């Protein structure tokens, strides 16, 4: 994979996850007609899924998951763990778990940047040390 693609792909994943979380919040959770449709016992098929998502933020599950992902990113210095922390942080922020989401977003972002910088510096060949100068003769 090209270095620019390796650098941009994790951020594209994070943006896509954040956009999907925003869609879930503003198109699936918040509209009142969606809530009213699920009030009846015989609601549409997706009411069970909606109730699970709502219960996830009522129990602060997304915040806890984001904090655990941030801890994973701190101790496992890998790009996947960092992207997971940033993504879960964005989901938690969108779904009403602000404290855990903000922490995971910050820690995951910092870890992802560090992993990418370390990878770029490791791929750049080290400069050869200069040969020692010959001693001067009188």
N, C-alpha and C positions, 0 to 999 in steps of 0.2 A: 504494500500500500504506500502511496506517496505520503511524505511527511505532512504536507498541508491537509490532506484528507484525514490523516490520523489525528491531527490537532482539531479539525473542525467537526468531525463526526460525533464525538461525545457531546459537544455543545448543541449540535442539531438534535440529538436525542433528548437532551434536557428541554430544549424549546418545544419540541413536539409533545413531550409529557406534560409540560406546563400548560400548553394550549389545550390538550385533551382534558386536563383537570379543570380548566376554566369552563370548557364546554359542559362538563358534567355538572358543575355548580350552577351555571347560569341557564342551562337548557334542560336539566334533568331534576335538579334539587329545588331551586328557588321558585320556579313558576307556580303560581297558586293553582292553576288548572291541573297540574301534575299531582299536587297534594290532594286536591279534591277528588281526582279520579281514583286515588288509592284509599280514600276513606271508607268506601263501601267494602263489604266482605268479598264481593265478586268483582274486584278490580281487574285491570288488564294484567297480562302475564308478567310485565316488567315491574310491577309493584313490589314484588319480593326483593328484586335486585335493588330497587330504590330504597327500600326499608333497611337493607343491609348496609348500603352506603351511608344513610343517615345515622344508623346506629354506630357506625365506625367513628364518626366525629362526635357523637354524643358521649361515647365512652373514651374519647381522646385517643383512639387507636392509631390514627394516622400520625399524631404527634409522637407517640411512643415508638412507632416503627421508624419514624424519621430520626429520632435520637439514637436508636440502636444502629441505624445505618451510618450515622455520623461517627459513632464509636468504632464501628467496623472500619470505616475509612481512615480513622486515626491510627488504628493498630495494624491494619492490613493495607499497606501502601501500594495499592493497585488501582488502575484506572477504573475498573468495574465498580469497586467499592465507592470510589469518589462520585461516579456518575449516579450510582444508586442513592447515595446520600443527598446529592443535589436534587435528583428527581423526586425522591420522597419528601424532601423539604418543600419543594414547589407544590406537590400534592397537598401536604399538610397545611401550607399557607392558604391554598385555595379552599380547602375544606375545613376552615374554622379552627385549626389547631396552630395558632400563631407562634407560641413560644418555641415549641419543639421544631416546628417547620423553619423558623428563622435560624435557629441554632444549626440545624442540619444543612440548610442552604449555605450558610456562611462556612461551616467546617468543610463541607463537601466541595464548595467552590475553591477554597484555599488549597485543599488536598489535590484537586484535579489540576490546578495550575502548577503546583509543585511537581506532581508526577509528570506533567508534560514538559516542564523545564528540565527536569532530571533526564528525561528520555532524549531531549534534544541535545543536551550537553554531552550525554554518553555517546551519541552517534557522531558528534564532531570529533575528528581525530585530534589528538593532543599535539601541540607544537613540540617539535624536537628541541631539546635543550641545545644551546649554543656550545660549540666546541671550545674548550678552554684556550685562551690566548697563549701563544708561545712566550716563554720568558724573554725579557729584553736582555740583550748582551751589551756589555760596556765596551 
